[in-house]
Amino acid sequence: MRALSALALLSLAAACGGAQHPRSKPAQLRVVAEPATAVVQVDEHFVGAARVLQKQPATVSPGKHRITIEAPNYFPHDLELDLPVGVTSLEIKLRPVPP
């Protein structure tokens, strides 16, 4: 009986592992921006400073996202990107506001 119980537990554990749905893989956004003081928002949520996201990309769900990059004394830049699974790099140079 003891061997049967162990076998039943192993079968149950295997069934539970097989029943899990794989999570969708994330998209990641790496941003290289000028000036270095730029900050990045994805879907109107702050995700980090560009200088940090250059080395450590932001993790988001794959799909369309509204990206905003802004810095003091520079025009903000808005764009919509359809981010695939994996790392997408965005390089941008913001335009300074004239004096």
Sequence and secondary structure as in RCSB ss.txt:
>XXXX:A:sequence
MRALSALALLSLAAACGGAQHPRSKPAQLRVVAEPATAVVQVDEHFVGAARVLQKQPATVSPGKHRITIEAPNYF
PHDLELDLPVGVTSLEIKLRPVPP
>XXXX:A:secstr
 HHHHHHHHHHHHHHHHHH       EEEEEEEESTT EEEETTEEEEEHHHHTTS EEE SEEEEEEEE TTB 
 EEEEEEE SEEEEEEEE  B   
